């Protein structure tokens, strides 16, 4: 039997298609109302969890089969604003639109926790995936180890599956936390994990419940952690965070990325560094920008209905960074926890590399919201097929709620009454019934009539994803194999993006950029550009849900401009062309605790052996070479040759208000945690100052963020801006390994109590030598 729906036309069909959900959903309870509520979210403002929870660290997000978005976070005191001072274990939020969130409870109550947890455990960093019909939530234990819980819906009930990675897993010299699952194009599953300071990966079994392969180290760096992998255009991208996650306004967390042609690496940065190289890395995705949010990090990724990717992460509000004392689930008091609310921002892919908001950093103020409403489409939770025609019927289940079902034989369509056109993303959750052993279920991309249509099929008999374009009855098709382990009987998302004559279709279990099959086809001339969308079944029982079309996102193709340097300010610069002590050659220089032994100009450079002295919190014994800074915005730059070979040796630039209030950008040599004595050469960007928001207040704190690679010859820049509205120094770092191409990193902010001065340091441990070729200060014509 072949069932073709009647064609209905209307002068306002496109408008009615967009309003059908609103008209039907308002009379029923959630989750059906979620579809209508999404219509109102034209903009959003970070943090999107404001007013709902105080904090949602290390967030993971998924769109459930009911059409609702779910977000999960690390154990934290999320309900202080509701008068609840106790931490919650793996809190869960729900949203119809990625913007308007509600608190939905916790994965575990303390009373319902797994009995094998060690005393004092605070579960961290959940990762959520949909695996063959159930939700797999992995989480890490604060004392080490990675565990699994599964559930039939995104909110449970959760079944404890125990540890899948034990602390100190063989071959990974790292903290056994911060895990994320990834499913490859061939169906193979992987688990990434690691913290302090190595990220590792191992294969998982087909069920995603146990490690099966060797453990491979894929990345290392100072406090590198939070790995998250996606596949894009044939490459695997490993997102991670480095520097400190949780130090209030001193959190240097920064999201970075490397890419590889294999999920096992090697992953490299835009400059070609291997993520295993013993240096800090370029490839910055998002860093603090001086706009009030610090420590952006520990990301996941979500994709909206237009196909636009969004970075899901946490960041710390600098104006209110720290919690008061709170009670952990075990009854202990915890001081100095940082607030880390949920953030989202547009993730752009430019020249093959991801970057947030084209490089503009975390957003503040109203921003265009994710697209979470289809032009034509439905989640079928409203109990109505209004706006759809065909031989399918409505059914319901606990997870998906309402969905389309077909139980006949032959080929049957269910098509929208309204048509769509232009560049579009069309998607649906699809599955075959267990009795449909030789058939197929498809997504109708564009249906003009029986002889002119485009359909993407999940075909069980051929074990393929097949795209068919029919023009005047002639069929052009292209296919890609589905994994042998593909579970046709559970939901999979089939998404199609049509841009001009190029159509890309891919199948994923959970819309998390984990395609298990992809087809890219050039549509033949005459393919219908305007048509109805829908679902189609062949051979028996089929199901479809969350079926709709939205205008395809428009990619951003250029990054925001980098700071523009103006003219050289010679009065604040020195080419070190004299001889002897620098203050003798140029009286503009003066010393704090100097002159330093061996600091001498000759041959057009300042040579300065490292001192066995420090400028760190309460220990202020190092010499600082200083000169006045100009008024207004400026950039100070130096070219540094440094041969450090022992832990903590360092040399570089400072902007100095005092011994306990300064910014430092240095080539530093730091030990790798659990690295067997290995040393990292890093571009270390630190700030030191008071942290009055802790309990008790801290008079002085020093914390870093890390920039690009540190090589024997390194160019360093500090960009200074006075934020008069906030009364703060804003200082941004940049570095270069060749003096021409620069890695611009994050911005530190510090309340201003007086002017800064420009300085140099060479310190911490004797035995190395810093050679400064010059110090140049420039005006700034563009920030």
Secondary structure, DSSP 8 states (H G I E B T S, - for coil): -EE-------TTHHHHHHHHHHHHHTTS-TTHHHHHHGGG-SEE-S-TTTTT-S---S-EEEE-TTS-EEEE--SB-TTGGGT--B-BEEEEEEESSSSSEEEEEEEE-STTS-TTS-TT---EEEEEEEETTEEEEEEE-TTS-EEEEEESSTT---EEEEEEE-TT-TT--S-S---EEEE-TTS-EEEEE--SEEEEEEEE-TTSSSB-S--EEEEEETT-EEEEEEEETTEEEEEEEES-SSSGGG---EEEEEEESSTT---B-TT--BTTSSB----EEE---SSSEEEEEEEEEEE-TTS-EEEEEEEEEGGG-B---EE-TTS-EE---B--EEEEEEEEEETTEEEEGGGT-S--S-EE----S-SEEE-S-SS--TTEEES-EEEEETTTEEEEEE--SSEEEEEEEEEEESSEEEEEEEEE-TT-SS-EEEEEEEEEETTEEEEEEEETTTTEEEEEEEETTEEEEEEEE--TT--TTS-EEEEEEEETTEEEEEEESSSSS-EEEEEEEE--TT--SEEEEEEEEESS-EEEEEEEEEE------S-----EEEEE-GGG-B---S-B-HHHH-TT-EEES---TT-EEETTEEEEE--S--EETTEE-S-EEEEE--SSSEEEEEEEEE---STT-EEEEEEEEETTEEEEEEEEEEE-TTSTT-EEEEEEEEEEEEETTSSS-EEEEEEEEEEEE--SEEEEEEEEEEETTTTEEEEEEEEESSSSS-EEEEEEEEE-SS--EEEEEEESSSS-EEEEEEEEEEEEEE-
